[in-house]
Amino acid sequence: MAPAVVVDRLSKHFRVPERDAGLRSSVASLFHRTYRTVEATNDVTFTIERGEVVGFLGPNGAGKTTTLKMLSGLILPTSGQARVLGFEPFRRDNEFLRRITLLMGNRNQLQWDLPAIDSFELHRAIYRIPRAEFVRARDDLIELLDLGDLVNKPVRTLSLGERMKTEIADSLLHQPEVMFLDEPTLGLDITMQRRIRTFLADYNARTGASILLTSHYMADVEALCKRVIVIHRGRLLFDGDLAELAQRFGTSKTIRVQLADAGHPSDSERAVAAVVAESRGRGIGIELAEPAESAAAGLVTLTVDRSDAPRAAALLLERLDVVDVSIEEPPIEDVIDRVFADG
């Protein structure tokens, strides 16, 4: 079976006008306008197989949303090719549109002055969803997202989190095979974010839908995506397993040590400081991740280069009265920050 999404050297460049500040420059621009080229994406290439859930990561302005818009056919690429379910997105064939969805957390797609339930009916008519199938999907989504009476209120009266829940329901009524999700949990509380993640995982398992997901909530990515694509300044920096990303760019590890009761808190502080100093003399370089005073509570968090983690742990066990010790990968947020810094 052919991949769900194929992107081959896809680029999008925008030609935007520019001028200096001030009245003189404003008047001059009426007769002689200057432009500059902004490279939103440049030679981006990747493939998404059927049923894959892929995280699409990058800072603001990296080119993520531009890529999703090209893949859904909203804007034309400057160069390169893309195919989604075998279709060329920019042609906007009806069959193509019926089989995909694009949800943008910072964009409103429901009728602002109408109840969401009316927009759902409009969605049914546009996609020609059979009535029984529509009612089943609508009621399931209302229950899952705990929409209740919210669907009967004008969208403009809903909070951001409430609106996002109705937007998600609306985008999934036609049961798409490919989902482009741009910040789908934006504005939702932690409990609802977890429910949305659970739903997306279940939807993927049940239907085999392919999902390309952007999110600034790393919990979304860690819960849903084994594979991530990292883009920065319009260029692809990384495409691989999430665990491989942590190994490749996470140059440090976190060591957490639970100390036995040492009596006076200052005793623990001095003991930890002595081990940190000794580690530098041995070329290990253990660093405190938190103020030394935290040792008074018995729990110490330290960082060390990945290659030095075994020696560091051995030194801590040798010099301190340790109850428990754990060696952990760095938080994925820190890894992503490192990727962007290196990019």
N, C-alpha and C positions, 0 to 999 in steps of 0.2 A: 504494500500500500504506500502511495506517495506521501511524503511529509505533509503536515498540516500547513506549515509556513516555510517558505524558502525566500531568503533575502540574499541578493547577490550584488555586492558593491553599490549599495543604495546610498545616494547622496541627495541632499536638499540644500540649495544655496538661495538665500534671499537677497535681493537688491534693495537696499533701504536708503532713503534720502538722508542727508546730514547737512547741518549748517551750524555756524557759530552763534552764540547768543547775541542778542541786541537787535534793535530796530533796523540798522543798516543791513545786517546780514539777512534779516527777514525779508526786506524789500528786494535785496539782490537775488535771493533764492527764487523770486517770482520769474526772473528772466534767465538765470543761469543756475540750475540745480546740480549739485554734486551728489554722488552716490558712493556707497561702499558695499562690499559683498560680505554677508554673514553666512558662514558655513555651519548650518544647524546640524547636519550629519555629513560624514565624509567616508565613503567606501566601507559602509557597514555590511558585514556578511555573517549570516548565521542561518541555522535550520532548526525548526521545532517539529518533532515527530508527533504523530497522532497520540493523544492522551497525555502528553507532557505538560507539566506545570513548571514554568520557567520564571524566575525573578529577573526583572529588568531594572538594574540599579544605576544610579548616577546622581550627582548634585543637581540643583536647579540650573536650568539652562544647558544641560548636558546633551539634549537631543532626544530624550525618551518620548515625550509627548509628540514631537514631530514625527518620529518613527511610527508610533501607533496611528497617527492620522494618515500617514502614507499607506500603512497596511490595511486600514479600513476604507481607503479610497477618498478621504476628505481633501487631501492635497496631492498634487502630482510631484513625483520625484524629479530632480534636475537630471540625474543620470542613474544608471543601474536598473535592476529589475527586482520585482517582488511577485510572488504567487502565494495565494491563500486558498487552500482547498482546491488548487488547480486553476483558480480564477486570477486574472489581473485586476487588482483592487480598483485602479482608477477608472475602469470601465463601469463600475457600479451596477453590474448585472443584478436583476431582481433575485435570482437564485443565490447569488453570492451574499447579498444583504440579508436574505432570510436565514442564512446559516452562521452568521457572525453577530457579535455585539461589541460595542465600544462604550464603556462606562468611564466617565471622567468625573472624579470626585469634586472637582472645583467648577463644574459646569452643570447648569440646570437643563434637563431635557423634558421635564413634565410641564404641563400647562399651568402657568403661575397662579391664575385666578380660579382654577377649577379644582375640585377634589381629585385626589390621585386615582380614585376608582374610575372616574370618567376618562382619564388619560389611559388607564389600562384598557378600557373599551376601544379607545382610538387605536391603541397598539394592536389589539386583536383584529380590527378591521384592516389596518395597513398590512399586517402579516398574514391575513386570511387564515387565522387559527380557528379550527373547528370549535364550536361552542363548548362541547363537553370537555375537550382537551384544555381549552382556555380556563374554564371554571375550575377544573382540577388543579391546574398549575397556579392560578391566582390564589385559590384558598390555601394551598400548601405554603405558598410564599408568605401570605398574610400571617399564617400561624407561626411559621419558622421565625420570621422577623419581628414577631410580636407587634404587628401593626394595629390590630384591633380597629378602633374608631378613627385612627389617624387617616385612613384612606378616604374617609368621608368629609375631611376638612380641607378647605382651600390650601394649596401647597404653600402659598405666601404666609400662612399663619403657623407653619411648622418650624421647629428649631432646625439647626443645621443637621444634627444627628438624626432627627425624625425624617427630614427630607432625604438624607442619604439612604435610609432604609427603604423608602418608597422608590427611590431611583434604582436601587439594586433589584427590587421586585420587578419593576417595569422592564428593565433590560434583559430579564431572564424568562419572561413570559413565553417567548417563542422557542425556548430550549435550544440555544445556539450551540454549534459544534466547536466554534473557536471564540474565545472570550479575550478581548483586549481590555484590561482593567487598570485604569490610571488612578491610583490612590482610592481604592474602593472602600476603605474603612475610615476615611477622613471625617473627623468630627464625632465619631462614635466613642462611647465609653468602653472601658476595658472588657466588660462582660459582653457587650454587643460585638466588639471586635472578635472575641473568641468564638461567638456563635456564627459570625459571618465566615470566619476561617473554617470552622467545622462544616458549614454548609458547602463552601466551595470545594473542600476535600471530598465530601460525599457526592456532590454533583459530578466532579471529575471521575470518581470511582464508578458511579452509576451509569454515566452517559459516555465516558471516554472522551469528553471535551478537552480540547487543548487550551491552555491558559497562559497568557503572557501578562505578568503582573508587575506593576511598579508600586512601590510603597516606601514611605519614609519610616514606617513602623517595622523595624527589623523583625519583630515577633511574627508578622505576617509572612515574611520571606522564610524564616527558619521553620515555621510550622508547615508551610505548603510546598516549598521548592527544594528539590535536591540539586538542581542546576541553576546557576545564575549567570547572567550576562551583565558585564559592567561597561558602561559607556561614559566617556568624559570628553568634553569639548568636541562632541560630534564623532569621536573615534572610539572604536571598540578596544577596550583594554584587557578584558578577560572574558572567557567563555568556558565554563567547566563546573565541576561539582562545588557545592558550597563548602564542603570540608577541604577541598583542594585550595580554595581561595584563602581559607584561614591558614593553611600550611604555607602557602606561597608568600603571602604578604604579612602574616602574623609572626613577626620575628621574635616575639617574646611570649613567655608563658606566665600565668599567674599562679603563685603558690600561697595557699591559705593554711595557716598553722594554728591549731588550738593548743594553747599552753596549759599546763597543769597549774593549780593554784600555787603561786610563788610567795604568798604571804603579802608583802607590801607591794603596791602597784609599781613603785619606782624600780624594784628589783627586776621586774619583767622588762621594763623600758630599757634599763641598762644592759640586760642580757641580750636583747634584740639588737641594740645599737652596736654592741661588741661583735656580734656575729656579722652584721652588715659590714663593719670596718674590716674584719678578718677576711671576708669574702673578696674584698677589693684587693687585698694583699695577695690572695691566691689567684687573682685573675678571673674570678667568677663574676663579680659585679652584681650582687643582689642589691635591689633598691626597694625602699619602702614605698608601697602604693598609697599608704595612708599615713597621717601624722603618727609619730612615735607614741603619742599618748594613747593611741588605740590599743597598744599592747597591754595597757592597764586592765582592759576588759578580758584579756586572755586570748583574743582572736587577732591574729596578725596577717595582713595581706601584703605580699611582696611580689615584685616582678623580676624576671631574669631572662636573659637570652635563651631562646629555645634549646640550643645545643648545650647550654650549661645547666639546664633544669635538673638532670639526675645528680650532678655534683652539688648543686645548691641544696637539694632536698637532703642529701646525705650529711652535709655540713650542719644543717638545721637540726636534724635528728641527733647528731653527735653532740652539739653544744647546748641545746635547749631541752627542757623537760617537756616533751611533746605528748599530748594526748591523741591528737589526730592531725593528719596532713593530707592535703589534696593538691594535685597539679592540674590546672585547667587551661583550656584554650582561651585566648583573649576574647572579650565580647565582640560579636560580629560588627557592631558599630565602629569599634576601634579599627578593625581590619579594613572596613570600607574607607574610613578616613585616611588610612595609610595608602590605599590604592589611589585615591584621588590626589594625595600629596605627591606620590611618585609619578602620577600622570601629568 
